[in-house]
């Protein structure tokens, strides 16, 4: 019987955590299962025998083909079932994403768990980018969708056990590229990652890892890599044991390979290799990590791409101390390598397979051309490598002493292959843009050599000294008066659990503590943040709490701050004095823009000083010049030329008290400018400014409440500036829909999935508007009879509100819940925002 989990039933669970659940799948004890996209050993190796060496679409060794699947996701196989992410109702007005479960033997659908794709630029062809992860202990599975929907799902029924909207709750970024990471299950945790820009100390974007309790969805720990990474990535973490210490190893958006302790999130080491993100999933063999990338190298930024090996036994920055070898000019940015015998096989981005000596990285034997492009990774089993090429050719390759050779290939007309193969119970599974395939020898009984024993983890009895303290949950989103109980866990230096200790919470912020271990959210503060700290066994740990009351809300920014509870907003917005900005602009336009730039530097740096210099990975002086369109023609090359451009404006800011001083200098990177904050506070009208001064994030969205609201009206005042005859875009978010006043096109648009305007849902009308003029925008959602009607209106602020809506549209495949929020694209010019309000619809 096919079970269909409707979008309605799952979407209502989006406020994070189901407190308890009785649902549980069937545990997996079968050694032939494939519960991780790189296999049970997470290395692309199957120990099975009797696997097919050839097949055909006419029936040879083709056990089944399911044409309902259209994906780039690699399947997992567990308990006789195939699980994967895929497009739902492709190329239709009802398109979304789903987790689907198939019978492994027949390919018949058993259930599907479908949900809408919302508030993302991801093209439909990139839906299903990630891979689900299976939990052999419970039989449940975990998925992370392209728009940040994280789910724990009952493996038998397909029912959602718990769910998080990672964008609305944690500020996870999902871009046009579609790159989405894969969950990892370890003991009682499911660990996911992505570039996130949240609130408080996590407002500045970073590639962050979050570990959730796999049964309840409660966040256990959060770890950040370096701030302001260049890329989102899809390098999946792999689990290993090095020197008796459990680690997960992954490639980060900041261009480094990291090792973390999976129970605590503690960073053990990092290896800096690329100036941009690393997408390949590392291969760990013994104490060695192999990986590749296809961007500029840290070792020599004139050279693109590399394949490299790291000694994983180090600590701290191991870039120089633990590098075994580095072979540059190898464009290994997608496929993960695989070790077969004494050769390391790796496929470059142009679909050429190479064999390397794993000890020194020397190329051995002949290379093998497989086509033009490869996204999936090679999988090895029974003496054969299985890999698909993007244009739709599936290869079976035999490793040999003189290099790899093709033993069979099958072209799939009209289909693209971007996923890897999986092997389970004598069958080879792979998916394409047009179907799911299962290959196997019908008359061969599944068999396998035993897996090698895993390296042993040092027992906790070897070190009972407390070295780490963990306060759980590490992050909470509450309603007024709601209670949250905390638990404190002690770990040793190796990340082994030692014990749970009594909690004595210390509170910083509103609310109160009951019974030493329970936080009670304030009943009389609609929006607040708090921190609770625990000290035990000589260690300290803290957890963060946001409390948000149900609407109505009003925000006027009169306290001079971006509201602390807002997600994805603080780093991308600042609060400025409108009256001062207007006066500065009338006197000296560059002074007005310097005002915005300097306030951004002080606010986002959280320091009273700032320096703009081309030193290190971030070229702050170049960014500064780019903001003023002086990074090319007219670029100052001497301090005197820089003074001629900026001193007049800086002098005005000093006289106004915005700055106390500024200093020109010259360092290794050339000219630099240092500024110090002055005593001036906001005296006039405070407003929110969506800034153009940051290198990334000028086009973004942010959220201001729980992700469970429906039938709300959100209103705000907007003013778009103009620069180089270009206008920004600005708008509101309501129930996972955006209303956007599009500057370049002079249009007003309602949408949900940005890249699917024609098919999925959108309405656009002409709407002329001017720069430097305040407009009031109102956006309403109404859910009725299984549909959502969206209504919007825009008018010049101060004039009478129009009686009629400017734009109205009905979505018959609705988003039923979502957080209110703001949208802005300030890439061309700043956006001013004021008087934000959210109210429930009347009646």
C-alpha positions in Angstrom: 0.0 0.0 0.0 1.3 3.4 -0.9 1.3 5.9 1.9 1.3 9.6 1.0 2.2 12.1 3.6 0.5 15.3 2.6 2.1 18.8 2.6 -0.6 19.9 5.0 0.1 17.4 7.7 3.9 17.8 7.7 4.1 21.6 7.3 2.2 22.2 10.5 5.0 20.6 12.5 7.6 23.2 11.5 8.0 24.7 14.9 11.0 22.6 15.7 10.4 19.9 18.1 7.8 17.3 18.8 8.5 16.9 22.5 8.1 13.2 22.6 7.1 10.6 20.0 6.0 7.0 20.0 6.9 6.5 16.3 9.9 4.4 15.6 11.1 2.6 12.5 12.5 -0.9 12.3 16.2 -1.2 13.4 18.6 -2.4 10.8 21.0 -5.2 11.6 21.7 -6.3 8.0 25.4 -5.9 7.1 24.5 -5.6 3.4 22.5 -2.4 4.0 23.8 0.9 2.6 22.6 3.5 5.2 24.9 6.4 4.1 25.3 7.7 0.6 29.0 6.7 0.6 28.2 3.3 2.1 28.3 1.7 5.5 32.1 2.4 5.8 31.6 6.0 4.3 34.3 5.3 1.8 32.5 4.3 -1.4 33.5 0.6 -0.9 31.2 -2.4 -1.0 32.4 -5.8 0.2 29.7 -7.6 -1.8 30.3 -10.2 -4.6 28.4 -11.2 -7.7 27.7 -7.7 -8.8 26.8 -7.1 -12.5 29.5 -6.4 -15.0 27.1 -5.4 -17.8 23.4 -4.5 -18.3 21.0 -3.2 -20.9 17.8 -1.3 -21.1 16.4 -4.4 -22.9 16.5 -6.4 -19.7 20.0 -7.8 -19.1 20.6 -7.4 -15.4 18.1 -4.6 -15.2 15.9 -5.7 -12.3 13.6 -2.6 -12.4 13.3 1.0 -13.5 11.1 3.6 -11.8 10.3 6.6 -14.0 8.7 8.6 -11.1 12.1 9.6 -9.9 13.9 12.7 -11.1 16.8 13.6 -8.9 20.5 14.1 -8.3 20.3 12.4 -4.9 22.2 9.3 -4.1 19.9 6.6 -2.6 20.4 4.8 0.7 19.1 1.2 1.2 18.0 -0.1 4.6 15.6 -2.8 5.8 14.6 -3.7 2.2 13.7 -0.2 1.3 15.3 2.5 -0.9 15.1 6.1 0.4 16.0 9.3 -1.5 15.1 12.9 -2.1 13.5 13.8 -5.4 11.4 16.3 -7.3 7.7 16.1 -6.5 5.3 16.6 -9.5 8.1 18.0 -11.7 7.3 20.7 -14.2 3.9 21.4 -12.8 2.1 24.0 -10.7 2.3 21.6 -7.8 6.0 21.0 -7.9 7.9 20.6 -4.7 10.4 18.2 -3.1 9.9 14.9 -1.4 11.5 12.0 0.4 10.3 8.8 -1.3 10.5 5.2 -0.2 10.6 2.3 -2.7 10.6 -1.4 -2.2 14.2 -2.3 -2.8 13.3 -5.5 -4.6 10.6 -4.2 -7.0 11.0 -0.4 -7.1 7.4 0.0 -6.2 6.6 3.1 -4.1 5.8 2.5 -0.5 5.3 6.1 0.7 6.3 9.6 0.0 6.7 12.7 2.3 6.2 15.8 0.1 6.6 19.4 1.0 6.7 22.8 -0.8 9.9 24.4 -1.9 9.8 28.0 -0.7 11.7 31.3 -0.4 14.7 30.0 -2.5 16.4 30.7 -5.8 17.2 27.0 -6.3 16.2 25.8 -9.9 13.8 22.9 -10.1 16.6 20.8 -11.7 18.6 21.0 -8.5 15.9 19.9 -6.2 17.0 16.7 -4.4 20.6 17.8 -4.1 21.2 16.3 -0.7 21.0 12.6 0.3 19.0 11.2 3.2 20.8 9.4 6.1 19.6 6.2 7.7 19.8 5.3 11.4 20.5 1.6 11.8 19.5 1.8 15.5 15.9 3.0 15.0 15.3 2.5 11.3 14.4 6.1 10.9 15.8 8.4 8.3 16.8 12.1 8.2 16.6 14.6 5.3 17.7 18.2 4.6 15.8 19.7 1.7 17.0 22.5 -0.7 15.0 25.2 1.2 16.3 24.1 4.6 13.5 21.7 5.7 15.2 19.3 8.1 13.1 16.2 9.0 13.3 13.1 11.2 11.1 10.6 9.4 9.7 7.2 10.5 11.4 4.8 8.1 8.4 2.4 8.0 5.5 4.8 7.7 7.0 8.0 6.3 5.5 10.0 9.1 7.4 13.2 10.1 8.6 12.7 13.7 10.0 16.2 14.1 11.0 19.0 11.8 13.0 22.2 11.7 12.8 25.1 9.2 16.6 25.8 9.2 16.2 29.0 7.3 13.5 30.5 9.5 15.0 29.2 12.8 18.8 29.3 12.1 19.3 31.5 9.1 20.5 28.7 6.8 21.3 30.1 3.4 20.1 28.3 0.3 21.3 29.8 -3.0 20.8 29.4 -6.7 23.6 26.8 -6.8 21.4 24.5 -4.8 24.3 23.1 -2.8 22.8 21.3 0.2 24.7 19.2 2.8 23.9 15.7 3.9 22.9 14.7 7.4 25.1 12.3 9.4 23.7 10.0 12.1 26.0 9.3 15.1 24.8 7.6 18.2 21.9 9.7 19.5 22.6 12.6 17.2 21.8 13.7 13.7 24.3 16.3 12.5 23.7 18.8 9.7 25.6 21.8 8.4 25.3 24.8 6.1 26.2 28.5 5.9 24.0 30.2 8.4 23.4 33.8 9.5 21.3 33.7 12.7 21.1 36.0 15.7 23.4 37.4 18.3 26.9 35.9 18.1 25.8 33.8 15.1 24.5 36.8 13.0 27.7 36.9 11.0 27.6 34.2 8.4 29.7 31.1 8.8 29.6 27.4 7.8 28.0 26.0 11.0 27.3 22.5 12.2 24.3 21.8 14.4 23.7 18.5 16.2 20.2 17.5 17.0 18.8 14.8 19.3 17.7 12.3 16.7 14.6 11.3 18.6 13.2 14.7 19.6 14.9 17.2 17.3 16.4 19.1 20.2 19.6 21.1 19.3 22.6 19.7 21.3 25.6 21.7 20.1 26.5 24.3 17.5 30.0 24.9 16.0 31.2 27.6 13.6 34.0 27.5 11.2 35.6 30.8 10.0 33.3 33.8 9.6 32.2 35.1 6.2 32.9 32.0 4.0 33.1 32.5 0.2 30.7 29.6 -0.6 28.0 27.3 0.4 29.2 23.7 -0.1 28.0 20.1 -0.2 31.0 18.2 1.3 29.4 15.6 3.6 31.0 14.8 7.0 32.4 11.4 7.4 32.8 9.5 10.6 36.2 8.0 11.6 38.4 7.2 14.6 41.9 8.7 14.7 44.3 7.8 17.6 41.4 6.5 19.6 39.3 9.7 19.1 36.0 9.8 17.3 35.9 12.5 14.6 33.9 13.8 11.8 35.9 15.2 8.9 34.5 17.5 6.2 35.2 20.2 3.7 34.0 23.7 4.7 32.7 26.8 2.9 35.7 28.7 4.1 38.1 26.5 2.0 39.4 24.3 4.8 39.1 20.7 5.9 38.1 20.3 9.5 37.9 17.6 12.1 35.3 17.9 14.9 34.3 15.7 17.8 30.8 14.4 16.9 29.5 14.4 20.5 30.6 17.9 21.4 31.3 19.8 18.3 34.9 20.7 19.5 37.2 21.6 16.6 40.3 19.3 16.7 42.1 20.5 13.7 41.8 22.4 10.4 43.8 22.3 7.1 43.6 25.4 4.9 43.7 24.4 1.2 41.4 26.6 -0.9 40.4 30.2 -1.1 36.8 29.1 -1.8 34.6 26.3 -0.5 35.5 22.6 -0.6 32.7 20.5 -2.1 34.3 17.0 -2.2 33.5 14.6 0.6 36.8 13.5 2.2 38.0 9.9 2.0 39.5 8.7 5.3 41.8 5.6 5.2 43.6 4.8 8.4 45.0 8.0 9.6 45.0 9.7 6.2 42.4 12.0 4.7 42.2 12.4 0.9 40.2 15.1 -0.8 40.2 17.6 -3.6 39.0 20.9 -4.8 38.8 23.0 -8.0 39.3 26.6 -6.8 42.4 28.8 -6.1 44.9 27.2 -3.8 46.0 28.7 -0.5 49.6 27.5 -1.3 49.6 29.3 -4.6 46.5 31.3 -5.6 47.6 31.5 -9.2 46.9 27.7 -9.5 43.4 26.2 -9.6 42.5 22.9 -8.2 44.3 20.2 -6.1 44.2 16.6 -4.8 45.8 16.3 -1.4 46.4 14.1 1.6 46.5 15.0 5.3 47.8 13.2 8.3 44.7 13.3 10.5 46.6 12.8 13.8 47.3 16.5 14.5 45.6 19.2 16.4 45.1 22.9 15.7 46.2 24.4 12.4 47.8 21.4 10.5 48.1 23.1 7.1 51.9 22.9 7.2 52.6 20.3 9.9 50.4 17.5 8.7 50.2 17.8 4.9 51.4 14.6 3.4 51.2 15.7 -0.2 49.5 18.3 -2.4 49.2 17.9 -6.1 48.0 21.2 -7.6 46.4 21.8 -11.0 44.1 18.8 -10.4 40.5 20.0 -10.8 39.0 17.6 -8.3 36.0 19.7 -7.1 33.1 17.3 -7.2 33.8 13.5 -7.0 35.1 12.0 -3.8 38.1 9.7 -4.4 38.1 6.0 -3.6 41.0 3.7 -2.6 41.2 0.3 -4.2 44.2 -1.9 -3.3 47.3 0.2 -3.6 45.8 2.9 -5.9 43.8 6.0 -5.2 41.2 6.6 -7.9 39.9 10.1 -8.5 37.8 11.6 -11.2 38.3 15.3 -12.2 35.5 17.7 -13.0 36.0 17.0 -16.7 35.2 13.3 -16.3 38.8 11.9 -16.5 39.6 9.1 -14.1 43.2 9.0 -12.7 45.1 6.5 -10.6 47.5 7.8 -8.0 50.0 6.4 -5.5 48.3 7.2 -2.2 51.6 7.6 -0.4 52.9 10.5 -2.5 50.2 11.5 -4.9 52.2 10.5 -8.0 50.1 9.6 -11.0 50.4 6.0 -12.0 49.2 4.1 -15.1 47.0 5.4 -17.8 44.1 7.9 -17.3 40.6 7.1 -18.6 38.4 9.6 -20.3 34.7 9.1 -19.3 33.1 12.0 -21.1 32.7 15.7 -20.4 31.6 16.2 -16.8 31.1 14.2 -13.6 29.2 15.1 -10.4 28.8 11.7 -8.8 31.6 9.8 -7.0 32.9 6.3 -8.0 31.7 3.4 -6.0 33.7 0.1 -5.8 32.4 -3.4 -5.4 33.4 -6.9 -6.7 36.4 -5.7 -8.6 34.5 -2.9 -10.5 34.0 0.8 -10.2 30.5 2.2 -10.9 30.1 5.8 -12.0 27.7 7.9 -14.1 28.7 10.8 -16.4 26.5 13.9 -16.5 25.3 13.5 -20.1 23.6 10.1 -19.2 26.3 7.4 -19.6 26.6 4.9 -16.8 30.1 3.2 -16.7 31.4 0.0 -15.2 35.2 0.3 -14.9 37.7 -2.2 -14.0 40.8 -1.1 -12.0 44.0 -2.6 -13.4 47.8 -2.6 -13.1 48.1 -0.2 -16.1 45.2 2.0 -15.1 41.4 1.8 -15.2 39.5 0.4 -18.2 35.9 0.5 -19.3 34.2 -3.0 -19.3 30.7 -1.7 -20.0 28.9 1.5 -20.6 25.2 2.2 -21.2 23.8 5.5 -22.6 20.5 6.7 -21.2 19.1 9.1 -23.8 17.6 12.3 -22.5 18.7 11.6 -18.9 21.4 13.3 -16.8 23.3 11.5 -14.0 24.5 13.6 -11.1 24.2 11.1 -8.3 26.5 8.3 -7.2 25.6 4.6 -7.2 24.7 2.6 -4.1 25.2 -1.2 -3.6 23.1 -3.5 -1.4 22.1 -7.1 -1.5 23.8 -7.8 -4.8 22.1 -4.9 -6.5 23.5 -1.6 -7.8 21.1 1.4 -7.5 21.5 4.8 -9.2 19.2 7.7 -10.0 19.0 10.1 -13.0 16.9 13.1 -14.0 14.5 10.6 -15.6 14.4 7.4 -13.5 15.7 5.2 -10.8 17.6 2.0 -11.8 18.3 -1.2 -10.1 20.9 -3.6 -11.6 21.7 -7.1 -10.5 22.3 -10.7 -11.4 18.9 -12.4 -10.9 20.4 -15.8 -10.2 23.2 -14.8 -7.8 22.6 -14.9 -4.0 23.9 -11.9 -2.2 27.2 -12.4 -0.4 30.0 -10.3 0.9 33.4 -10.4 2.5 33.4 -9.2 6.1 34.1 -5.6 6.7 37.4 -4.6 8.2 37.3 -4.0 11.9 36.8 -0.3 12.8 39.6 1.3 14.8 38.8 1.2 18.5 37.9 4.3 20.4 39.8 4.9 23.5 37.5 3.8 26.4 36.3 6.6 28.7 37.8 4.7 31.6 41.3 5.7 30.3 40.5 9.3 31.0 37.9 10.3 33.5 39.1 13.9 33.8 36.3 16.4 32.9 37.4 18.6 30.1 34.1 19.7 28.4 30.7 20.7 29.6 27.6 20.7 27.4 24.3 22.4 28.3 21.3 21.0 26.4 19.4 22.3 24.6 22.0 24.7 23.2 19.3 26.8 21.5 15.7 27.4 22.4 12.8 29.3 20.8 10.0 29.8 23.3 6.7 31.5 23.9 6.0 33.8 26.9 5.7 31.7 30.1 6.9 28.6 28.4 9.4 26.4 30.3 12.6 24.8 29.2 14.4 22.2 31.3 18.2 21.9 30.8 20.6 19.1 31.2 24.4 19.3 31.7 26.7 16.6 30.4 30.4 16.2 31.1 32.9 14.9 28.5 36.6 14.2 28.6 39.2 15.8 26.3 38.6 13.1 23.6 34.9 13.8 23.6 33.8 10.7 25.5 30.7 11.1 27.7 31.5 10.8 31.4 28.4 11.8 33.3 25.4 14.1 33.7 25.7 16.5 36.5 23.1 18.6 38.4 22.3 21.9 36.8 22.5 25.3 38.6 21.6 27.8 35.9 22.9 31.3 36.0 20.6 33.7 34.0 21.6 36.7 31.9 18.5 38.4 30.6 14.8 38.4 31.3 12.8 35.5 32.7 13.5 33.4 35.7 15.0 30.0 36.8 12.9 27.4 38.6 14.3 24.4 40.4 17.8 25.4 39.4 17.5 23.6 36.0 14.4 25.1 34.3 14.2 28.4 32.5 10.8 30.2 32.5 10.3 32.7 29.6 9.1 36.1 30.6 5.3 36.6 30.3 5.4 40.4 29.9 8.2 40.9 27.2 7.0 40.1 23.7 10.5 39.8 22.2 13.5 39.0 24.3 16.8 37.0 24.4 18.5 35.4 27.3 21.5 33.3 28.1 21.8 30.6 30.7 25.2 29.4 32.0 26.2 26.4 34.0 29.5 25.8 35.8 30.5 22.3 36.9 33.6 20.2 37.2 35.8 23.2 36.5 34.1 23.8 33.1 31.5 26.3 31.8 28.8 26.0 29.2 26.0 28.2 28.0 22.8 28.0 26.0 20.8 30.8 24.2 17.1 31.4 24.3 14.8 33.5 22.2 11.3 34.3 23.5 8.7 35.6 21.0 5.1 36.3 21.8 2.3 35.9 19.3 1.5 39.0 17.2 0.6 41.8 17.2 4.0 43.4 17.1 5.5 46.8 16.3 9.1 47.8 15.6 10.4 51.3 15.2 14.1 50.8 16.0 14.1 53.7 18.4 16.5 51.9 20.7 19.1 52.1 17.9 19.4 48.3 17.5 18.3 45.6 15.1 15.8 43.5 17.2 17.9 40.8 18.9 15.4 38.0 18.2 15.4 38.5 14.4 17.0 35.8 12.3 19.3 36.7 9.3 19.0 40.4 10.0 21.7 41.9 12.3 24.7 41.5 10.1 22.8 42.6 7.0 21.2 45.6 8.5 22.2 48.5 10.7 20.2 51.2 12.5 21.1 54.8 11.4 19.8 58.3 12.1 17.7 59.3 9.2 17.9 63.0 10.0 21.6 62.9 10.1 21.9 61.0 6.9 19.6 63.5 5.1 21.6 66.4 6.4 24.9 64.8 5.3 23.6 63.9 1.9 22.6 67.5 1.3 26.0 68.7 2.4 28.3 66.0 0.9 26.9 62.9 -0.6 30.1 60.9 0.0 29.9 61.9 3.7 26.5 60.3 3.8 27.7 57.1 2.3 30.8 57.1 4.6 28.3 57.4 7.5 26.6 54.2 6.4 30.0 52.4 5.8 31.5 53.4 9.1 28.4 52.5 11.2 28.4 49.1 9.4 32.0 48.6 10.4 31.5 49.5 14.0 28.2 47.5 14.3 29.3 44.3 12.6 32.8 44.4 14.1 31.3 45.0 17.6 34.3 47.2 18.2 34.8 51.0 18.6 37.6 50.9 16.0 37.8 49.5 12.4 40.6 49.2 9.8 40.2 48.8 6.1 43.3 47.1 4.8 44.1 44.5 2.2 45.7 42.1 4.7 44.6 38.4 4.9 41.9 36.6 2.9 39.4 39.6 3.2 40.5 42.5 1.1 38.8 45.2 3.3 40.4 48.2 1.5 39.4 46.9 -1.9 35.9 46.3 -0.6 35.8 49.9 0.7 36.9 51.2 -2.6 34.4 49.0 -4.5 31.5 50.5 -2.4 32.5 53.9 -3.7 33.1 52.7 -7.3 36.8 53.4 -7.0 38.2 49.9 -7.3 39.0 50.3 -11.0 39.1 53.6 -12.8 40.0 56.4 -10.4 41.4 54.0 -7.8 43.7 55.9 -5.4 47.3 54.6 -5.5 48.8 56.9 -3.0 47.8 58.2 0.4 47.5 61.7 -0.9 45.1 60.5 -3.6 43.0 58.6 -1.0 42.9 61.8 1.2 41.7 63.8 -1.8 38.8 61.3 -2.2 37.8 60.8 1.4 39.1 63.4 3.8 36.4 66.0 3.3 33.7 63.4 4.1 35.6 62.0 7.1 36.1 65.5 8.4 32.4 66.1 8.3 31.7 62.8 10.2 34.3 63.8 12.8 32.6 67.2 13.3 29.2 65.5 13.7 30.7 63.1 16.3 30.2 59.9 14.2 34.0 59.5 14.3 36.5 60.7 16.9 39.5 60.3 14.5 40.8 58.7 11.4 44.3 57.7 10.3 45.8 56.9 7.0 48.6 54.3 6.8 50.5 52.0 4.4 51.1 48.3 5.1 52.0 45.1 3.3 48.7 45.3 1.3 49.1 49.0 0.4 47.0 51.9 1.6 44.9 51.4 4.8 42.4 53.5 6.7 41.8 53.2 10.4 38.8 54.9 12.1 37.6 55.3 15.7 34.0 55.7 16.8 32.8 59.0 18.0 30.4 59.8 20.9 27.3 60.6 18.7 24.2 58.6 19.4 21.0 58.6 17.3 19.2 61.9 17.9 16.7 62.0 15.0 14.5 59.3 13.5 16.0 55.8 13.9 15.5 53.5 10.9 16.7 50.1 9.7 19.1 50.3 6.8 19.6 47.2 4.5 23.2 47.7 3.6 25.3 47.4 0.5 28.6 47.6 2.4 29.1 43.9 3.1 30.8 41.6 0.5 28.0 39.0 0.6 24.4 39.2 1.8 23.2 42.3 0.1 20.4 40.3 -1.3 18.8 38.4 1.5 15.8 37.6 3.6 15.3 37.6 7.4 12.6 36.3 9.8 11.1 37.8 12.9 9.0 35.1 14.6 8.1 31.5 15.0 7.8 29.5 11.8 4.2 28.4 12.6 2.2 31.6 12.0 -0.6 31.8 9.4 -3.2 34.4 8.3 -1.2 37.4 9.3 -0.9 41.0 7.9 2.6 42.5 7.9 3.2 46.1 7.1 6.3 48.4 6.9 7.6 51.6 5.4 10.3 51.4 2.8 12.5 53.9 1.0 14.9 52.8 -1.8 18.0 54.9 -2.5 19.5 55.2 -6.0 23.1 54.7 -7.1 24.5 54.9 -10.6 20.9 55.2 -11.9 20.1 51.8 -10.2 17.3 51.0 -7.7 17.2 48.3 -5.1 14.3 45.8 -4.5 12.5 45.6 -1.2 9.6 43.7 0.4 7.9 41.6 3.0 7.6 37.9 3.8 4.4 36.3 5.0 3.6 32.6 5.4 6.6 31.7 3.1 5.6 34.1 0.4 7.3 37.3 -0.6 5.9 40.6 -1.9 8.7 42.4 -3.7 8.8 46.0 -5.0 11.3 45.3 -7.8 13.4 48.4 -8.5 15.1 47.6 -11.8 11.9 46.3 -13.5 9.5 48.7 -11.8 7.2 45.8 -10.8 5.3 44.5 -7.8 5.5 40.7 -7.4 4.1 38.0 -5.1 6.0 34.7 -5.2 7.2 31.8 -3.1 9.8 29.9 -5.2 11.8 32.5 -7.0 13.1 30.3 -9.8 9.7 28.8 -10.6 7.7 32.0 -11.3 6.0 30.6 -14.4 5.1 27.2 -13.3 4.9 27.0 -9.5 3.2 30.2 -8.3 3.7 34.0 -8.8 1.9 37.1 -9.9 3.6 40.2 -11.2 2.2 43.6 -12.2 3.7 46.9 -13.4 4.3 49.3 -10.5 6.3 52.5 -11.0 8.0 53.9 -7.9 10.7 56.5 -7.2 13.9 56.6 -5.2 14.2 58.7 -2.1 10.5 58.4 -1.4 8.9 56.6 1.5 6.3 54.0 0.6 4.1 51.9 2.9 3.6 48.3 2.0 1.0 45.9 3.4 1.0 42.1 2.8 -1.8 39.8 3.9 -2.2 36.0 3.8 -5.5 34.2 4.2 -5.9 30.4 4.4 -9.3 29.1 3.3 -10.6 25.9 1.7 -7.1 24.4 1.3 -5.8 27.5 -0.5 -3.9 30.6 0.5 -4.8 34.0 -0.9 -2.1 36.7 -0.8 -3.0 40.3 -1.0 -0.7 43.3 -1.2 -0.8 47.1 -1.5 1.7 49.9 -1.8 1.2 53.6 -1.4 3.2 56.8 -0.7 3.6 57.1 3.0 1.5 59.9 4.5 -1.2 59.6 1.8 -4.5 57.8 2.4 -4.3 54.1 2.3 -6.0 52.8 -0.9 -9.3 50.9 -0.4 -8.4 48.3 -2.9 -5.5 45.8 -2.9 -2.8 46.6 -5.5 -2.2 42.9 -6.2 -3.9 39.6 -5.3 -3.1 36.0 -6.0 -4.3 32.5 -4.8 -2.0 29.6 -4.4 -3.7 26.2 -4.7 -0.6 24.4 -3.4 -0.3 26.5 -0.4 2.4 27.1 2.2 0.2 26.7 5.4 2.6 28.3 7.9 5.7 30.5 8.1 7.5 33.2 9.9 6.9 36.9 8.9 10.0 38.6 7.7 11.7 41.1 5.4 13.3 40.8 1.9 15.7 43.1 0.4 18.2 43.4 -2.5 20.6 46.2 -1.8 23.2 45.2 -4.2 22.8 48.4 -6.2 21.6 50.8 -3.4 20.6 50.8 0.2 17.0 50.2 1.4 15.6 52.1 4.4 12.9 50.4 6.6 10.8 51.7 9.3 7.6 51.0 11.3 7.3 47.3 10.9 4.2 45.7 12.2 2.6 42.3 12.3 -1.0 41.7 13.2 -3.4 38.7 13.0 -6.1 39.1 10.4 -9.4 40.4 11.8 -11.9 37.6 12.6 
